Amino acid sequence: MTIDPVGPTGSVVGIDAPRTTDVRRRTGTAIGVVLLLVGIAAVGWAVVGSDGGATASGPTTTSHPTTTLAAGTTSPTTVEGLGVGFGPEVDGRTPLRGFGQVAATITAGDGSTCEVCLLAAESEAQRERGLMEVTDPDLGGYDGMVFVYAQPTGGAFWMRNTPMPLSIAYFDGSGRLVSTADMTPCDDVPSCPSYPAAGAFAYALEVPKGRLADVGVAGEPGEVAIELTGRDCPLAAAS
């Protein structure tokens, strides 16, 4: 926390200007005494004004950590309509309102691959909203939601106001698996537990709880990998 100084350095406040009504009738000695007293008062006020404790009452600034809770299924967003219900159908899927989609390839520890179509949370507002309030276990036909960061970050996700149990997989900047976790729903309260990654991550994949293996996340950290391959997903299989 820092305190901004009030007024320019060395400024003097609260000193009354000397009266001049009867100056012409005062003797030179009296004038000298008055000026001396004013000078002493000015020095006293200057010391108080530069003290900081007596006059420093300006605004304060506080640094907020950026990695305590990574943006994800966390606090409510202010973007109107974002994540509220599903939008028009796209290629046989119904995306969460306000979110895009991205095709990805996930390579399991045994070398097998899985082609998936994911909801994409790329902006700060999208990452803040995530899968809050979503109850459809089919996610409108999508395999999960991927949170994309411009550079590796640290921190954790939490499940505040997220009613559906989820599993999460964190991937580093090269797309390699960092760690996974199962996450439990939590009401809209600030005491929800958090689920930190085991290291820095650039991607976080959320799926309904227990479905990581279904999308190819099977293996040890460093073995499994994700690659975002493009914006266009193949047509969804007919139900």
C-alpha beads as a LAMMPS data file, in Angstrom:
LAMMPS data file: protein, C-alpha beads

239 atoms
238 bonds

1 atom types
1 bond types

-500.0 500.0 xlo xhi
-500.0 500.0 ylo yhi
-500.0 500.0 zlo zhi

Masses

1 110.0

Atoms # bond

1 1 1 0.000 0.000 0.000
2 1 1 1.372 3.403 -0.911
3 1 1 0.247 6.836 0.113
4 1 1 0.363 9.649 -2.384
5 1 1 1.713 12.940 -0.996
6 1 1 -0.765 15.788 -0.667
7 1 1 0.271 18.965 -2.415
8 1 1 3.711 19.830 -3.805
9 1 1 6.743 19.040 -1.695
10 1 1 7.539 21.843 0.745
11 1 1 4.186 23.607 0.309
12 1 1 2.946 25.605 3.285
13 1 1 -0.726 25.501 4.239
14 1 1 -2.748 27.287 6.929
15 1 1 -0.679 30.499 7.281
16 1 1 -2.698 33.699 7.585
17 1 1 -1.396 36.696 5.688
18 1 1 -0.076 39.495 7.979
19 1 1 -2.398 42.482 8.540
20 1 1 -1.307 45.809 6.998
21 1 1 -3.911 48.347 8.286
22 1 1 -1.660 50.075 10.830
23 1 1 1.742 49.252 9.405
24 1 1 2.576 52.906 8.723
25 1 1 2.164 53.759 12.428
26 1 1 4.355 50.868 13.675
27 1 1 7.975 51.430 14.512
28 1 1 10.716 49.669 12.657
29 1 1 11.347 47.512 15.699
30 1 1 7.706 46.375 15.866
31 1 1 7.736 45.501 12.179
32 1 1 10.865 43.475 12.701
33 1 1 9.306 41.552 15.593
34 1 1 6.154 40.788 13.575
35 1 1 8.149 39.578 10.598
36 1 1 10.271 37.411 12.866
37 1 1 7.167 35.813 14.424
38 1 1 5.628 35.185 10.993
39 1 1 8.843 33.577 9.836
40 1 1 8.901 31.254 12.846
41 1 1 5.244 30.321 12.244
42 1 1 5.942 29.596 8.578
43 1 1 8.792 27.267 9.464
44 1 1 6.554 25.455 11.960
45 1 1 3.763 24.961 9.429
46 1 1 6.220 23.765 6.793
47 1 1 7.547 21.089 9.146
48 1 1 4.026 19.878 9.970
49 1 1 2.995 19.889 6.320
50 1 1 5.949 17.759 5.260
51 1 1 5.588 15.315 8.144
52 1 1 3.155 12.967 6.372
53 1 1 1.354 11.994 9.561
54 1 1 -0.297 15.390 10.088
55 1 1 -1.449 16.237 6.571
56 1 1 -1.038 13.127 4.369
57 1 1 -4.597 11.904 3.785
58 1 1 -4.543 11.302 0.034
59 1 1 -5.708 8.250 -1.911
60 1 1 -4.091 4.879 -1.457
61 1 1 -3.357 2.221 -4.048
62 1 1 -3.257 -1.488 -3.451
63 1 1 -1.670 -4.115 -5.690
64 1 1 -3.959 -7.077 -6.348
65 1 1 -2.317 -10.462 -7.053
66 1 1 -3.103 -11.789 -10.528
67 1 1 -2.506 -15.466 -9.875
68 1 1 -4.289 -16.230 -6.598
69 1 1 -7.351 -17.459 -8.464
70 1 1 -7.007 -17.852 -12.175
71 1 1 -10.010 -16.652 -14.090
72 1 1 -12.298 -19.548 -14.808
73 1 1 -15.551 -20.772 -13.347
74 1 1 -15.352 -18.061 -10.758
75 1 1 -17.021 -14.732 -10.120
76 1 1 -19.984 -13.357 -12.096
77 1 1 -19.230 -11.431 -15.272
78 1 1 -20.594 -8.005 -16.107
79 1 1 -20.995 -8.782 -19.814
80 1 1 -24.726 -8.878 -20.447
81 1 1 -26.029 -12.281 -21.516
82 1 1 -22.631 -14.008 -21.550
83 1 1 -23.028 -17.674 -20.666
84 1 1 -26.762 -17.371 -20.003
85 1 1 -28.355 -20.259 -21.906
86 1 1 -27.333 -21.664 -25.270
87 1 1 -27.274 -19.838 -28.582
88 1 1 -28.252 -20.869 -32.127
89 1 1 -27.104 -24.270 -33.350
90 1 1 -23.705 -24.445 -35.064
91 1 1 -22.720 -27.605 -36.949
92 1 1 -25.157 -29.677 -34.932
93 1 1 -24.117 -28.179 -31.561
94 1 1 -25.599 -25.394 -29.473
95 1 1 -22.807 -23.194 -28.075
96 1 1 -23.038 -21.493 -24.728
97 1 1 -24.175 -17.943 -25.405
98 1 1 -21.263 -15.583 -25.992
99 1 1 -18.627 -18.315 -26.424
100 1 1 -16.827 -19.505 -29.543
101 1 1 -15.662 -22.994 -30.396
102 1 1 -12.352 -24.564 -31.336
103 1 1 -11.273 -27.957 -32.636
104 1 1 -8.491 -29.719 -30.742
105 1 1 -6.481 -32.920 -30.800
106 1 1 -5.655 -34.593 -27.491
107 1 1 -2.912 -37.206 -27.454
108 1 1 -3.045 -39.748 -24.628
109 1 1 -0.071 -41.245 -22.867
110 1 1 -0.213 -44.362 -25.064
111 1 1 -0.031 -42.274 -28.243
112 1 1 -3.675 -42.584 -29.242
113 1 1 -5.421 -39.389 -30.319
114 1 1 -8.877 -37.969 -29.799
115 1 1 -10.409 -35.219 -31.951
116 1 1 -12.652 -32.972 -29.883
117 1 1 -14.736 -29.835 -30.295
118 1 1 -14.530 -27.450 -27.349
119 1 1 -16.197 -24.287 -26.185
120 1 1 -13.487 -21.611 -26.147
121 1 1 -12.990 -19.162 -23.265
122 1 1 -10.343 -16.751 -24.527
123 1 1 -11.288 -13.287 -23.280
124 1 1 -11.073 -12.281 -19.637
125 1 1 -14.868 -12.033 -19.410
126 1 1 -15.310 -15.503 -20.927
127 1 1 -12.750 -17.027 -18.564
128 1 1 -14.411 -15.374 -15.574
129 1 1 -17.791 -16.801 -16.560
130 1 1 -16.759 -20.279 -17.651
131 1 1 -19.362 -22.945 -16.910
132 1 1 -21.082 -21.071 -14.104
133 1 1 -24.776 -21.961 -13.801
134 1 1 -24.530 -24.587 -16.576
135 1 1 -26.442 -27.775 -15.761
136 1 1 -26.465 -29.604 -19.129
137 1 1 -24.030 -32.553 -18.820
138 1 1 -23.845 -32.739 -22.617
139 1 1 -22.682 -29.091 -22.847
140 1 1 -24.832 -28.550 -25.908
141 1 1 -22.951 -31.246 -27.804
142 1 1 -19.430 -30.007 -26.959
143 1 1 -16.734 -32.155 -25.391
144 1 1 -15.724 -29.548 -22.824
145 1 1 -14.533 -25.972 -22.416
146 1 1 -10.933 -24.869 -22.890
147 1 1 -9.592 -21.750 -21.162
148 1 1 -6.842 -20.152 -23.225
149 1 1 -4.235 -17.739 -21.813
150 1 1 -1.858 -15.519 -23.785
151 1 1 1.046 -16.745 -21.666
152 1 1 1.545 -19.322 -18.918
153 1 1 0.037 -18.330 -15.588
154 1 1 -0.322 -19.799 -12.127
155 1 1 -3.126 -20.160 -9.652
156 1 1 -6.265 -22.206 -9.260
157 1 1 -9.858 -22.611 -10.351
158 1 1 -12.827 -22.753 -8.032
159 1 1 -16.466 -23.793 -8.387
160 1 1 -18.361 -20.833 -7.017
161 1 1 -21.909 -20.789 -8.373
162 1 1 -21.164 -23.826 -10.562
163 1 1 -23.783 -26.544 -9.948
164 1 1 -22.342 -29.323 -12.135
165 1 1 -19.368 -31.432 -10.923
166 1 1 -16.387 -30.965 -13.232
167 1 1 -12.953 -32.399 -13.896
168 1 1 -10.123 -30.111 -14.971
169 1 1 -6.841 -30.724 -16.775
170 1 1 -4.103 -28.084 -16.810
171 1 1 -1.636 -27.915 -19.720
172 1 1 1.570 -25.883 -20.014
173 1 1 2.604 -23.526 -22.815
174 1 1 3.728 -26.419 -25.015
175 1 1 0.408 -28.209 -24.503
176 1 1 1.775 -30.862 -22.125
177 1 1 -0.333 -32.041 -19.196
178 1 1 0.582 -30.436 -15.862
179 1 1 -2.035 -31.926 -13.530
180 1 1 -5.714 -32.810 -13.173
181 1 1 -8.358 -32.481 -10.469
182 1 1 -11.993 -33.307 -9.790
183 1 1 -13.985 -30.285 -8.631
184 1 1 -17.081 -30.228 -6.444
185 1 1 -19.982 -27.771 -6.930
186 1 1 -20.128 -24.831 -4.557
187 1 1 -22.810 -22.271 -3.792
188 1 1 -22.400 -18.565 -4.486
189 1 1 -20.206 -17.970 -1.432
190 1 1 -16.630 -16.670 -1.138
191 1 1 -15.472 -19.666 0.933
192 1 1 -15.467 -22.181 -1.939
193 1 1 -12.349 -24.379 -2.093
194 1 1 -9.871 -23.870 -4.909
195 1 1 -8.164 -26.449 -7.114
196 1 1 -4.633 -25.294 -7.997
197 1 1 -2.508 -26.528 -10.857
198 1 1 0.760 -28.278 -10.041
199 1 1 2.636 -25.713 -12.137
200 1 1 2.253 -22.888 -14.621
201 1 1 -0.379 -23.472 -17.293
202 1 1 -1.519 -21.875 -20.549
203 1 1 -4.602 -24.034 -21.134
204 1 1 -7.202 -25.458 -18.771
205 1 1 -9.736 -28.010 -19.984
206 1 1 -12.994 -28.513 -18.086
207 1 1 -15.318 -31.454 -18.735
208 1 1 -18.196 -32.996 -16.776
209 1 1 -16.687 -34.913 -13.871
210 1 1 -15.120 -38.241 -14.808
211 1 1 -14.914 -37.597 -18.553
212 1 1 -11.259 -36.641 -18.978
213 1 1 -10.361 -40.120 -20.226
214 1 1 -13.254 -39.950 -22.696
215 1 1 -11.589 -36.989 -24.431
216 1 1 -8.102 -38.512 -24.435
217 1 1 -6.675 -37.166 -21.172
218 1 1 -5.311 -40.516 -20.027
219 1 1 -1.739 -40.810 -18.810
220 1 1 0.805 -39.090 -16.630
221 1 1 1.757 -35.397 -16.567
222 1 1 4.129 -34.677 -19.417
223 1 1 2.771 -37.599 -21.462
224 1 1 -0.661 -36.255 -22.435
225 1 1 -0.813 -33.276 -24.793
226 1 1 -3.420 -30.920 -26.245
227 1 1 -3.208 -29.037 -29.544
228 1 1 -5.786 -26.504 -30.699
229 1 1 -6.074 -27.160 -34.406
230 1 1 -8.541 -24.580 -35.658
231 1 1 -11.758 -22.671 -35.253
232 1 1 -13.947 -25.017 -37.286
233 1 1 -15.240 -28.197 -35.725
234 1 1 -16.522 -31.118 -37.784
235 1 1 -20.240 -31.696 -37.923
236 1 1 -21.584 -33.296 -34.785
237 1 1 -22.706 -36.889 -35.057
238 1 1 -26.453 -37.216 -35.523
239 1 1 -28.219 -38.087 -32.289

Bonds

1 1 1 2
2 1 2 3
3 1 3 4
4 1 4 5
5 1 5 6
6 1 6 7
7 1 7 8
8 1 8 9
9 1 9 10
10 1 10 11
11 1 11 12
12 1 12 13
13 1 13 14
14 1 14 15
15 1 15 16
16 1 16 17
17 1 17 18
18 1 18 19
19 1 19 20
20 1 20 21
21 1 21 22
22 1 22 23
23 1 23 24
24 1 24 25
25 1 25 26
26 1 26 27
27 1 27 28
28 1 28 29
29 1 29 30
30 1 30 31
31 1 31 32
32 1 32 33
33 1 33 34
34 1 34 35
35 1 35 36
36 1 36 37
37 1 37 38
38 1 38 39
39 1 39 40
40 1 40 41
41 1 41 42
42 1 42 43
43 1 43 44
44 1 44 45
45 1 45 46
46 1 46 47
47 1 47 48
48 1 48 49
49 1 49 50
50 1 50 51
51 1 51 52
52 1 52 53
53 1 53 54
54 1 54 55
55 1 55 56
56 1 56 57
57 1 57 58
58 1 58 59
59 1 59 60
60 1 60 61
61 1 61 62
62 1 62 63
63 1 63 64
64 1 64 65
65 1 65 66
66 1 66 67
67 1 67 68
68 1 68 69
69 1 69 70
70 1 70 71
71 1 71 72
72 1 72 73
73 1 73 74
74 1 74 75
75 1 75 76
76 1 76 77
77 1 77 78
78 1 78 79
79 1 79 80
80 1 80 81
81 1 81 82
82 1 82 83
83 1 83 84
84 1 84 85
85 1 85 86
86 1 86 87
87 1 87 88
88 1 88 89
89 1 89 90
90 1 90 91
91 1 91 92
92 1 92 93
93 1 93 94
94 1 94 95
95 1 95 96
96 1 96 97
97 1 97 98
98 1 98 99
99 1 99 100
100 1 100 101
101 1 101 102
102 1 102 103
103 1 103 104
104 1 104 105
105 1 105 106
106 1 106 107
107 1 107 108
108 1 108 109
109 1 109 110
110 1 110 111
111 1 111 112
112 1 112 113
113 1 113 114
114 1 114 115
115 1 115 116
116 1 116 117
117 1 117 118
118 1 118 119
119 1 119 120
120 1 120 121
121 1 121 122
122 1 122 123
123 1 123 124
124 1 124 125
125 1 125 126
126 1 126 127
127 1 127 128
128 1 128 129
129 1 129 130
130 1 130 131
131 1 131 132
132 1 132 133
133 1 133 134
134 1 134 135
135 1 135 136
136 1 136 137
137 1 137 138
138 1 138 139
139 1 139 140
140 1 140 141
141 1 141 142
142 1 142 143
143 1 143 144
144 1 144 145
145 1 145 146
146 1 146 147
147 1 147 148
148 1 148 149
149 1 149 150
150 1 150 151
151 1 151 152
152 1 152 153
153 1 153 154
154 1 154 155
155 1 155 156
156 1 156 157
157 1 157 158
158 1 158 159
159 1 159 160
160 1 160 161
161 1 161 162
162 1 162 163
163 1 163 164
164 1 164 165
165 1 165 166
166 1 166 167
167 1 167 168
168 1 168 169
169 1 169 170
170 1 170 171
171 1 171 172
172 1 172 173
173 1 173 174
174 1 174 175
175 1 175 176
176 1 176 177
177 1 177 178
178 1 178 179
179 1 179 180
180 1 180 181
181 1 181 182
182 1 182 183
183 1 183 184
184 1 184 185
185 1 185 186
186 1 186 187
187 1 187 188
188 1 188 189
189 1 189 190
190 1 190 191
191 1 191 192
192 1 192 193
193 1 193 194
194 1 194 195
195 1 195 196
196 1 196 197
197 1 197 198
198 1 198 199
199 1 199 200
200 1 200 201
201 1 201 202
202 1 202 203
203 1 203 204
204 1 204 205
205 1 205 206
206 1 206 207
207 1 207 208
208 1 208 209
209 1 209 210
210 1 210 211
211 1 211 212
212 1 212 213
213 1 213 214
214 1 214 215
215 1 215 216
216 1 216 217
217 1 217 218
218 1 218 219
219 1 219 220
220 1 220 221
221 1 221 222
222 1 222 223
223 1 223 224
224 1 224 225
225 1 225 226
226 1 226 227
227 1 227 228
228 1 228 229
229 1 229 230
230 1 230 231
231 1 231 232
232 1 232 233
233 1 233 234
234 1 234 235
235 1 235 236
236 1 236 237
237 1 237 238
238 1 238 239
